Amino acid sequence: MSEYLTTKELADLLRIGERKAYDLASSGEVPCVRAMGKLLFPRSEVIAWLNASRSGPQVAEPPLPPIVAGSHDPLLDWALRESGSGLATYYDGSFDGLIRLGSRSAQAAALHIHEENGFNTQSLRDALGEAPVVLIEIAQRQRGLLLSPETSDIAGFDDLRGRRVVLRQNSAASQRLFDAELTTHGLTRDDLTALPTCARTEEELAITLHDNKAEAGFGLGALASLYNLRFVPTHSERLDLAIWRRAYFDEPMQKLLRFIRSDQFHTRASEFGGYDLTGLGQVHQNGASG
């Protein structure tokens, strides 16, 4: 999603005509910017403006299902089980996690979306505006090219032409970053011999490589030694957990958050390798109450 709405997109959102949208901008009623002779409307500010215009009684929202969606991470997945939180998981990528947060079909989502000036925060604002969601750092982690045990002649993206590669689903932030890297190196997916089935999780990607079904995949360094894979690091990224504030203080989520601050969690991160917990617990976004 773009950070800015066009006049037509604003009109569609508000279910009004474009002429009325122009009138709202001219009167200063709706947040807008003028650039290159065009009117553009900051998505997050428009959503905040709509929320501020709400009237009538406040109706209690239904309970959020005890589900953590978004990106699969082996360390966080282990913590969810080991903590005894009772939270279920639905991993289908960071962008799917944002959709599930927005539809209130998950309490939280793990995100690692690369942005121009950082990670996750702008994508969260674009999807939910200033909704009461807290974005908490879990770890910095290493990402790059994981290679099967039999592959030793791939040193970077330029070497992927014609090679058997396992991809992730399109809703995974890693796949979008991988596609961007291919473009930077003058490649497309058509230049690869991609497997017909994508890996839905980081661990599935690693297992596919371990079984020599593919030569390379864009995965986590933390899984390299566990699955006897070679690893070519290319990126460092921040893994965050976006949590609806009204679920933050519920006991299942508090169980998980207490556990990830424990020595046991730090020890497990060291055993995996490829994680830096220096910023663990730092709040990168705290949406307005509502």
VOFI-824036 format. One record per residue (C-alpha): residue number from 1; residue in three letters; chain; x, y, z. Coordinates in nm, 4 decimals, always signed. Layout:
<atoms>
+-----+------+-----+----------+----------+----------+
! seq ! type ! mol !        u !        v !        w !
+-----+------+-----+----------+----------+----------+
! NUM !  ALA !   A !        X !        Y !        Z !
...
+-----+------+-----+----------+----------+----------+
</atoms>
This chain:
<atoms>
+-----+------+-----+----------+----------+----------+
! seq ! type ! mol !        u !        v !        w !
+-----+------+-----+----------+----------+----------+
!   1 !  MET !   A !  +0.0000 !  +0.0000 !  +0.0000 !
!   2 !  SER !   A !  +0.1200 !  +0.3505 !  -0.0812 !
!   3 !  GLU !   A !  +0.1824 !  +0.5948 !  +0.2033 !
!   4 !  TYR !   A !  -0.0392 !  +0.8477 !  +0.0211 !
!   5 !  LEU !   A !  -0.3900 !  +0.8278 !  -0.1229 !
!   6 !  THR !   A !  -0.4905 !  +0.9895 !  -0.4509 !
!   7 !  THR !   A !  -0.8065 !  +1.1978 !  -0.4672 !
!   8 !  LYS !   A !  -0.9919 !  +0.9047 !  -0.6244 !
!   9 !  GLU !   A !  -0.8690 !  +0.6654 !  -0.3526 !
!  10 !  LEU !   A !  -0.9788 !  +0.9113 !  -0.0827 !
!  11 !  ALA !   A !  -1.3190 !  +0.9454 !  -0.2467 !
!  12 !  ASP !   A !  -1.3539 !  +0.5657 !  -0.2631 !
!  13 !  LEU !   A !  -1.2552 !  +0.5332 !  +0.1026 !
!  14 !  LEU !   A !  -1.5084 !  +0.7949 !  +0.2144 !
!  15 !  ARG !   A !  -1.7717 !  +0.6810 !  -0.0394 !
!  16 !  ILE !   A !  -1.8074 !  +1.0313 !  -0.1793 !
!  17 !  GLY !   A !  -1.7553 !  +1.1865 !  -0.5205 !
!  18 !  GLU !   A !  -1.4169 !  +1.3175 !  -0.6272 !
!  19 !  ARG !   A !  -1.5573 !  +1.6727 !  -0.6380 !
!  20 !  LYS !   A !  -1.6497 !  +1.6460 !  -0.2703 !
!  21 !  ALA !   A !  -1.3004 !  +1.5134 !  -0.1930 !
!  22 !  TYR !   A !  -1.1506 !  +1.8218 !  -0.3619 !
!  23 !  ASP !   A !  -1.3829 !  +2.0418 !  -0.1547 !
!  24 !  LEU !   A !  -1.2681 !  +1.8753 !  +0.1684 !
!  25 !  ALA !   A !  -0.9066 !  +1.9418 !  +0.0742 !
!  26 !  SER !   A !  -0.9732 !  +2.3028 !  -0.0277 !
!  27 !  SER !   A !  -1.1499 !  +2.3770 !  +0.3007 !
!  28 !  GLY !   A !  -0.8701 !  +2.2179 !  +0.5037 !
!  29 !  GLU !   A !  -1.1035 !  +1.9606 !  +0.6584 !
!  30 !  VAL !   A !  -0.8957 !  +1.6585 !  +0.5584 !
!  31 !  PRO !   A !  -0.5144 !  +1.6206 !  +0.5909 !
!  32 !  CYS !   A !  -0.3479 !  +1.6667 !  +0.2523 !
!  33 !  VAL !   A !  -0.0313 !  +1.7765 !  +0.0783 !
!  34 !  ARG !   A !  +0.0194 !  +1.9424 !  -0.2593 !
!  35 !  ALA !   A !  +0.3126 !  +1.8224 !  -0.4688 !
!  36 !  MET !   A !  +0.3842 !  +1.8702 !  -0.8406 !
!  37 !  GLY !   A !  +0.0372 !  +2.0141 !  -0.8893 !
!  38 !  LYS !   A !  -0.1314 !  +1.7095 !  -0.7360 !
!  39 !  LEU !   A !  -0.3285 !  +1.6577 !  -0.4183 !
!  40 !  LEU !   A !  -0.2105 !  +1.3666 !  -0.2038 !
!  41 !  PHE !   A !  -0.3541 !  +1.2486 !  +0.1270 !
!  42 !  PRO !   A !  -0.1321 !  +1.0831 !  +0.3931 !
!  43 !  ARG !   A !  -0.3007 !  +0.7477 !  +0.4583 !
!  44 !  SER !   A !  -0.2167 !  +0.7282 !  +0.8303 !
!  45 !  GLU !   A !  -0.3309 !  +1.0878 !  +0.8941 !
!  46 !  VAL !   A !  -0.6591 !  +1.0314 !  +0.7105 !
!  47 !  ILE !   A !  -0.7309 !  +0.7226 !  +0.9229 !
!  48 !  ALA !   A !  -0.6452 !  +0.9180 !  +1.2396 !
!  49 !  TRP !   A !  -0.8754 !  +1.2008 !  +1.1194 !
!  50 !  LEU !   A !  -1.1600 !  +0.9543 !  +1.0707 !
!  51 !  ASN !   A !  -1.1054 !  +0.8038 !  +1.4163 !
!  52 !  ALA !   A !  -1.1062 !  +1.1516 !  +1.5731 !
!  53 !  SER !   A !  -1.4383 !  +1.2296 !  +1.4012 !
!  54 !  ARG !   A !  -1.6158 !  +0.9369 !  +1.5626 !
!  55 !  SER !   A !  -1.9272 !  +1.0139 !  +1.7682 !
!  56 !  GLY !   A !  -2.1936 !  +0.8196 !  +1.9517 !
!  57 !  PRO !   A !  -2.1568 !  +0.5540 !  +2.2175 !
!  58 !  GLN !   A !  -1.8418 !  +0.3473 !  +2.2428 !
!  59 !  VAL !   A !  -1.9350 !  -0.0157 !  +2.1813 !
!  60 !  ALA !   A !  -1.7175 !  -0.2787 !  +2.3448 !
!  61 !  GLU !   A !  -1.5186 !  -0.4696 !  +2.0855 !
!  62 !  PRO !   A !  -1.5352 !  -0.8491 !  +2.0824 !
!  63 !  PRO !   A !  -1.2366 !  -1.0353 !  +2.2307 !
!  64 !  LEU !   A !  -0.9352 !  -1.0776 !  +2.0075 !
!  65 !  PRO !   A !  -0.8551 !  -1.4415 !  +1.9246 !
!  66 !  PRO !   A !  -0.5381 !  -1.5642 !  +2.1035 !
!  67 !  ILE !   A !  -0.3366 !  -1.5888 !  +1.7817 !
!  68 !  VAL !   A !  +0.0075 !  -1.4614 !  +1.6849 !
!  69 !  ALA !   A !  +0.0212 !  -1.4136 !  +1.3068 !
!  70 !  GLY !   A !  +0.2783 !  -1.2748 !  +1.0671 !
!  71 !  SER !   A !  +0.6289 !  -1.3945 !  +0.9989 !
!  72 !  HIS !   A !  +0.7671 !  -1.7270 !  +1.1153 !
!  73 !  ASP !   A !  +1.0763 !  -1.6979 !  +1.3335 !
!  74 !  PRO !   A !  +1.2279 !  -2.0130 !  +1.4900 !
!  75 !  LEU !   A !  +1.3322 !  -1.8398 !  +1.8132 !
!  76 !  LEU !   A !  +0.9961 !  -1.6691 !  +1.8694 !
!  77 !  ASP !   A !  +0.8108 !  -1.9859 !  +1.7718 !
!  78 !  TRP !   A !  +1.0105 !  -2.1800 !  +2.0314 !
!  79 !  ALA !   A !  +0.9339 !  -1.9136 !  +2.2943 !
!  80 !  LEU !   A !  +0.5609 !  -1.9291 !  +2.2234 !
!  81 !  ARG !   A !  +0.5633 !  -2.3010 !  +2.3018 !
!  82 !  GLU !   A !  +0.8175 !  -2.3011 !  +2.5852 !
!  83 !  SER !   A !  +0.6555 !  -2.0113 !  +2.7714 !
!  84 !  GLY !   A !  +0.3273 !  -2.2005 !  +2.8080 !
!  85 !  SER !   A !  +0.1477 !  -1.8888 !  +2.6843 !
!  86 !  GLY !   A !  -0.1324 !  -2.0867 !  +2.5190 !
!  87 !  LEU !   A !  -0.1181 !  -1.8535 !  +2.2190 !
!  88 !  ALA !   A !  -0.1810 !  -2.0168 !  +1.8826 !
!  89 !  THR !   A !  +0.0089 !  -1.9252 !  +1.5656 !
!  90 !  TYR !   A !  -0.0810 !  -1.8544 !  +1.2044 !
!  91 !  TYR !   A !  +0.2332 !  -1.7895 !  +1.0017 !
!  92 !  ASP !   A !  +0.1835 !  -1.6628 !  +0.6486 !
!  93 !  GLY !   A !  +0.4255 !  -1.3719 !  +0.6265 !
!  94 !  SER !   A !  +0.4561 !  -1.0179 !  +0.7616 !
!  95 !  PHE !   A !  +0.2100 !  -0.8657 !  +0.5160 !
!  96 !  ASP !   A !  -0.0525 !  -1.1272 !  +0.5930 !
!  97 !  GLY !   A !  +0.0070 !  -1.0501 !  +0.9607 !
!  98 !  LEU !   A !  -0.0748 !  -0.6827 !  +0.9025 !
!  99 !  ILE !   A !  -0.4014 !  -0.7820 !  +0.7345 !
! 100 !  ARG !   A !  -0.4936 !  -1.0089 !  +1.0257 !
! 101 !  LEU !   A !  -0.4135 !  -0.7358 !  +1.2770 !
! 102 !  GLY !   A !  -0.6343 !  -0.4950 !  +1.0840 !
! 103 !  SER !   A !  -0.9228 !  -0.7419 !  +1.0691 !
! 104 !  ARG !   A !  -0.8874 !  -0.8178 !  +1.4432 !
! 105 !  SER !   A !  -0.8321 !  -1.1861 !  +1.3645 !
! 106 !  ALA !   A !  -0.5037 !  -1.1916 !  +1.5587 !
! 107 !  GLN !   A !  -0.3773 !  -1.0353 !  +1.8813 !
! 108 !  ALA !   A !  -0.0268 !  -0.9841 !  +1.7485 !
! 109 !  ALA !   A !  +0.1895 !  -1.0217 !  +1.4396 !
! 110 !  ALA !   A !  +0.5631 !  -1.0774 !  +1.3967 !
! 111 !  LEU !   A !  +0.7058 !  -0.8365 !  +1.1372 !
! 112 !  HIS !   A !  +1.0405 !  -0.7831 !  +0.9621 !
! 113 !  ILE !   A !  +0.9562 !  -0.5457 !  +0.6784 !
! 114 !  HIS !   A !  +1.2543 !  -0.3579 !  +0.5340 !
! 115 !  GLU !   A !  +1.1748 !  +0.0121 !  +0.4852 !
! 116 !  GLU !   A !  +1.3708 !  +0.3073 !  +0.3512 !
! 117 !  ASN !   A !  +1.4470 !  +0.4432 !  +0.6979 !
! 118 !  GLY !   A !  +1.4215 !  +0.1335 !  +0.9163 !
! 119 !  PHE !   A !  +1.1830 !  -0.1528 !  +0.9758 !
! 120 !  ASN !   A !  +0.8094 !  -0.2136 !  +1.0229 !
! 121 !  THR !   A !  +0.6937 !  +0.1219 !  +1.1636 !
! 122 !  GLN !   A !  +0.5759 !  +0.2871 !  +0.8423 !
! 123 !  SER !   A !  +0.4162 !  -0.0336 !  +0.7158 !
! 124 !  LEU !   A !  +0.2246 !  -0.0642 !  +1.0432 !
! 125 !  ARG !   A !  +0.1070 !  +0.2991 !  +1.0199 !
! 126 !  ASP !   A !  +0.0042 !  +0.2539 !  +0.6567 !
! 127 !  ALA !   A !  -0.2031 !  -0.0520 !  +0.7467 !
! 128 !  LEU !   A !  -0.3568 !  +0.0594 !  +1.0779 !
! 129 !  GLY !   A !  -0.2902 !  +0.4328 !  +1.1106 !
! 130 !  GLU !   A !  -0.2582 !  +0.5354 !  +1.4744 !
! 131 !  ALA !   A !  -0.4549 !  +0.2366 !  +1.6030 !
! 132 !  PRO !   A !  -0.3673 !  +0.1304 !  +1.9609 !
! 133 !  VAL !   A !  -0.0982 !  -0.1178 !  +1.8622 !
! 134 !  VAL !   A !  +0.2398 !  -0.1479 !  +2.0342 !
! 135 !  LEU !   A !  +0.5453 !  -0.2426 !  +1.8246 !
! 136 !  ILE !   A !  +0.8117 !  -0.4139 !  +2.0358 !
! 137 !  GLU !   A !  +1.1552 !  -0.5245 !  +1.9199 !
! 138 !  ILE !   A !  +1.2374 !  -0.8922 !  +1.9639 !
! 139 !  ALA !   A !  +1.5768 !  -0.9206 !  +1.7937 !
! 140 !  GLN !   A !  +1.8094 !  -0.8169 !  +1.5179 !
! 141 !  ARG !   A !  +1.8832 !  -1.1164 !  +1.2980 !
! 142 !  GLN !   A !  +2.0959 !  -1.2135 !  +0.9975 !
! 143 !  ARG !   A !  +1.9396 !  -1.2978 !  +0.6623 !
! 144 !  GLY !   A !  +2.1033 !  -1.4117 !  +0.3410 !
! 145 !  LEU !   A !  +2.1451 !  -1.6980 !  +0.0988 !
! 146 !  LEU !   A !  +2.1156 !  -2.0411 !  +0.2573 !
! 147 !  LEU !   A !  +2.2820 !  -2.3092 !  +0.0452 !
! 148 !  SER !   A !  +2.2269 !  -2.6824 !  +0.0381 !
! 149 !  PRO !   A !  +2.5057 !  -2.9042 !  +0.1799 !
! 150 !  GLU !   A !  +2.6126 !  -2.9966 !  -0.1747 !
! 151 !  THR !   A !  +2.6319 !  -2.6352 !  -0.3006 !
! 152 !  SER !   A !  +2.9538 !  -2.4364 !  -0.2618 !
! 153 !  ASP !   A !  +2.9763 !  -2.2204 !  -0.5747 !
! 154 !  ILE !   A !  +2.7160 !  -1.9520 !  -0.4926 !
! 155 !  ALA !   A !  +2.8668 !  -1.6385 !  -0.3397 !
! 156 !  GLY !   A !  +2.5868 !  -1.3885 !  -0.4005 !
! 157 !  PHE !   A !  +2.2729 !  -1.3001 !  -0.5953 !
! 158 !  ASP !   A !  +2.4622 !  -1.2787 !  -0.9246 !
! 159 !  ASP !   A !  +2.5315 !  -1.6523 !  -0.9021 !
! 160 !  LEU !   A !  +2.1635 !  -1.7523 !  -0.8852 !
! 161 !  ARG !   A !  +2.0953 !  -1.7426 !  -1.2589 !
! 162 !  GLY !   A !  +1.9717 !  -2.0861 !  -1.3661 !
! 163 !  ARG !   A !  +2.0055 !  -2.2355 !  -1.0176 !
! 164 !  ARG !   A !  +1.7385 !  -2.4336 !  -0.8322 !
! 165 !  VAL !   A !  +1.5929 !  -2.1901 !  -0.5789 !
! 166 !  VAL !   A !  +1.3182 !  -2.2340 !  -0.3198 !
! 167 !  LEU !   A !  +1.1000 !  -1.9219 !  -0.2873 !
! 168 !  ARG !   A !  +0.8682 !  -1.7970 !  -0.0126 !
! 169 !  GLN !   A !  +0.5039 !  -1.6911 !  -0.0503 !
! 170 !  ASN !   A !  +0.4314 !  -1.3394 !  -0.1790 !
! 171 !  SER !   A !  +0.2949 !  -1.2269 !  +0.1600 !
! 172 !  ALA !   A !  +0.6373 !  -1.2915 !  +0.3182 !
! 173 !  ALA !   A !  +0.8541 !  -0.9814 !  +0.3661 !
! 174 !  SER !   A !  +1.1609 !  -1.1915 !  +0.2836 !
! 175 !  GLN !   A !  +1.0212 !  -1.2771 !  -0.0611 !
! 176 !  ARG !   A !  +0.9525 !  -0.9131 !  -0.1420 !
! 177 !  LEU !   A !  +1.3056 !  -0.8224 !  -0.0330 !
! 178 !  PHE !   A !  +1.4443 !  -1.1121 !  -0.2388 !
! 179 !  ASP !   A !  +1.2552 !  -0.9939 !  -0.5487 !
! 180 !  ALA !   A !  +1.3944 !  -0.6430 !  -0.4948 !
! 181 !  GLU !   A !  +1.7477 !  -0.7829 !  -0.4714 !
! 182 !  LEU !   A !  +1.6979 !  -0.9799 !  -0.7922 !
! 183 !  THR !   A !  +1.5979 !  -0.6569 !  -0.9682 !
! 184 !  THR !   A !  +1.9037 !  -0.4778 !  -0.8298 !
! 185 !  HIS !   A !  +2.1231 !  -0.7517 !  -0.9754 !
! 186 !  GLY !   A !  +1.9486 !  -0.7476 !  -1.3143 !
! 187 !  LEU !   A !  +1.7553 !  -1.0683 !  -1.2556 !
! 188 !  THR !   A !  +1.3926 !  -1.1787 !  -1.2299 !
! 189 !  ARG !   A !  +1.2287 !  -1.4972 !  -1.1059 !
! 190 !  ASP !   A !  +1.2284 !  -1.6155 !  -1.4688 !
! 191 !  ASP !   A !  +1.6083 !  -1.6308 !  -1.4550 !
! 192 !  LEU !   A !  +1.5915 !  -1.8887 !  -1.1756 !
! 193 !  THR !   A !  +1.4836 !  -2.2505 !  -1.1729 !
! 194 !  ALA !   A !  +1.2300 !  -2.1997 !  -0.8945 !
! 195 !  LEU !   A !  +1.0664 !  -2.4962 !  -0.7239 !
! 196 !  PRO !   A !  +0.6948 !  -2.5245 !  -0.8076 !
! 197 !  THR !   A !  +0.5981 !  -2.5059 !  -0.4389 !
! 198 !  CYS !   A !  +0.7066 !  -2.2239 !  -0.2099 !
! 199 !  ALA !   A !  +0.8219 !  -2.2665 !  +0.1514 !
! 200 !  ARG !   A !  +0.5604 !  -2.1279 !  +0.3910 !
! 201 !  THR !   A !  +0.7999 !  -2.0881 !  +0.6867 !
! 202 !  GLU !   A !  +1.1703 !  -2.0240 !  +0.7450 !
! 203 !  GLU !   A !  +1.2100 !  -2.3784 !  +0.8742 !
! 204 !  GLU !   A !  +1.0376 !  -2.5316 !  +0.5712 !
! 205 !  LEU !   A !  +1.2827 !  -2.3445 !  +0.3488 !
! 206 !  ALA !   A !  +1.5781 !  -2.4794 !  +0.5478 !
! 207 !  ILE !   A !  +1.4455 !  -2.8373 !  +0.5368 !
! 208 !  THR !   A !  +1.3987 !  -2.8137 !  +0.1599 !
! 209 !  LEU !   A !  +1.7650 !  -2.7150 !  +0.1233 !
! 210 !  HIS !   A !  +1.8833 !  -2.9765 !  +0.3732 !
! 211 !  ASP !   A !  +1.7102 !  -3.2422 !  +0.1616 !
! 212 !  ASN !   A !  +1.8922 !  -3.1049 !  -0.1502 !
! 213 !  LYS !   A !  +1.5617 !  -3.0330 !  -0.3265 !
! 214 !  ALA !   A !  +1.6999 !  -2.6863 !  -0.4075 !
! 215 !  GLU !   A !  +2.0437 !  -2.5282 !  -0.4124 !
! 216 !  ALA !   A !  +1.9626 !  -2.1915 !  -0.2545 !
! 217 !  GLY !   A !  +1.6994 !  -1.9954 !  -0.0683 !
! 218 !  PHE !   A !  +1.6738 !  -1.6560 !  +0.1017 !
! 219 !  GLY !   A !  +1.6610 !  -1.7470 !  +0.4689 !
! 220 !  LEU !   A !  +1.7866 !  -1.6983 !  +0.8226 !
! 221 !  GLY !   A !  +2.1430 !  -1.7548 !  +0.9336 !
! 222 !  ALA !   A !  +2.0049 !  -1.8915 !  +1.2606 !
! 223 !  LEU !   A !  +1.9018 !  -2.2116 !  +1.0806 !
! 224 !  ALA !   A !  +2.2276 !  -2.2755 !  +0.8955 !
! 225 !  SER !   A !  +2.4097 !  -2.4865 !  +1.1536 !
! 226 !  LEU !   A !  +2.0918 !  -2.6635 !  +1.2677 !
! 227 !  TYR !   A !  +2.0321 !  -2.7982 !  +0.9140 !
! 228 !  ASN !   A !  +2.3965 !  -2.8277 !  +0.8027 !
! 229 !  LEU !   A !  +2.3616 !  -2.5485 !  +0.5456 !
! 230 !  ARG !   A !  +2.6110 !  -2.2981 !  +0.4115 !
! 231 !  PHE !   A !  +2.5196 !  -1.9334 !  +0.4692 !
! 232 !  VAL !   A !  +2.6068 !  -1.6176 !  +0.2746 !
! 233 !  PRO !   A !  +2.4937 !  -1.3211 !  +0.4907 !
! 234 !  THR !   A !  +2.3490 !  -1.0279 !  +0.2947 !
! 235 !  HIS !   A !  +2.1142 !  -0.8388 !  +0.5288 !
! 236 !  SER !   A !  +2.0573 !  -0.7537 !  +0.8929 !
! 237 !  GLU !   A !  +1.6931 !  -0.7020 !  +0.9879 !
! 238 !  ARG !   A !  +1.4802 !  -0.6201 !  +1.2906 !
! 239 !  LEU !   A !  +1.2126 !  -0.8616 !  +1.4070 !
! 240 !  ASP !   A !  +0.9293 !  -0.6879 !  +1.5937 !
! 241 !  LEU !   A !  +0.6075 !  -0.8035 !  +1.7546 !
! 242 !  ALA !   A !  +0.3053 !  -0.5778 !  +1.6886 !
! 243 !  ILE !   A !  +0.0461 !  -0.6270 !  +1.9642 !
! 244 !  TRP !   A !  -0.3012 !  -0.4807 !  +2.0098 !
! 245 !  ARG !   A !  -0.2799 !  -0.2824 !  +2.3331 !
! 246 !  ARG !   A !  -0.5981 !  -0.4360 !  +2.4731 !
! 247 !  ALA !   A !  -0.4340 !  -0.7801 !  +2.4455 !
! 248 !  TYR !   A !  -0.0938 !  -0.6655 !  +2.5722 !
! 249 !  PHE !   A !  -0.1821 !  -0.7006 !  +2.9416 !
! 250 !  ASP !   A !  -0.3756 !  -1.0259 !  +2.9090 !
! 251 !  GLU !   A !  -0.2045 !  -1.3140 !  +3.0859 !
! 252 !  PRO !   A !  -0.1215 !  -1.5199 !  +2.7717 !
! 253 !  MET !   A !  +0.0663 !  -1.2269 !  +2.6151 !
! 254 !  GLN !   A !  +0.2279 !  -1.1327 !  +2.9463 !
! 255 !  LYS !   A !  +0.3496 !  -1.4914 !  +2.9848 !
! 256 !  LEU !   A !  +0.5208 !  -1.4686 !  +2.6485 !
! 257 !  LEU !   A !  +0.6701 !  -1.1244 !  +2.7163 !
! 258 !  ARG !   A !  +0.8054 !  -1.2322 !  +3.0546 !
! 259 !  PHE !   A !  +0.9624 !  -1.5389 !  +2.8950 !
! 260 !  ILE !   A !  +1.1423 !  -1.3501 !  +2.6189 !
! 261 !  ARG !   A !  +1.3128 !  -1.1401 !  +2.8877 !
! 262 !  SER !   A !  +1.4389 !  -1.4525 !  +3.0652 !
! 263 !  ASP !   A !  +1.7899 !  -1.5987 !  +3.0705 !
! 264 !  GLN !   A !  +1.6460 !  -1.9090 !  +2.9057 !
! 265 !  PHE !   A !  +1.5428 !  -1.7076 !  +2.6013 !
! 266 !  HIS !   A !  +1.8866 !  -1.5438 !  +2.5752 !
! 267 !  THR !   A !  +2.0568 !  -1.8816 !  +2.6028 !
! 268 !  ARG !   A !  +1.8436 !  -2.0275 !  +2.3267 !
! 269 !  ALA !   A !  +1.9193 !  -1.7279 !  +2.1015 !
! 270 !  SER !   A !  +2.2913 !  -1.7905 !  +2.1528 !
! 271 !  GLU !   A !  +2.2472 !  -2.1570 !  +2.0659 !
! 272 !  PHE !   A !  +2.0735 !  -2.0694 !  +1.7401 !
! 273 !  GLY !   A !  +2.3254 !  -1.8016 !  +1.6458 !
! 274 !  GLY !   A !  +2.2454 !  -1.5157 !  +1.4091 !
! 275 !  TYR !   A !  +2.0488 !  -1.3160 !  +1.6689 !
! 276 !  ASP !   A !  +2.1363 !  -0.9929 !  +1.8504 !
! 277 !  LEU !   A !  +1.9091 !  -0.9212 !  +2.1498 !
! 278 !  THR !   A !  +2.0625 !  -0.5851 !  +2.2406 !
! 279 !  GLY !   A !  +1.7389 !  -0.3980 !  +2.1601 !
! 280 !  LEU !   A !  +1.5003 !  -0.6579 !  +2.3037 !
! 281 !  GLY !   A !  +1.1902 !  -0.4906 !  +2.4485 !
! 282 !  GLN !   A !  +1.2432 !  -0.1505 !  +2.2865 !
! 283 !  VAL !   A !  +0.9132 !  +0.0100 !  +2.1822 !
! 284 !  HIS !   A !  +0.9308 !  +0.1447 !  +1.8266 !
! 285 !  GLN !   A !  +0.5643 !  +0.2447 !  +1.7890 !
! 286 !  ASN !   A !  +0.2838 !  +0.3040 !  +2.0363 !
! 287 !  GLY !   A !  -0.0403 !  +0.3924 !  +1.8598 !
! 288 !  ALA !   A !  -0.2882 !  +0.6398 !  +2.0037 !
! 289 !  SER !   A !  -0.5438 !  +0.5081 !  +2.2476 !
! 290 !  GLY !   A !  -0.8850 !  +0.4391 !  +2.1076 !
+-----+------+-----+----------+----------+----------+
</atoms>
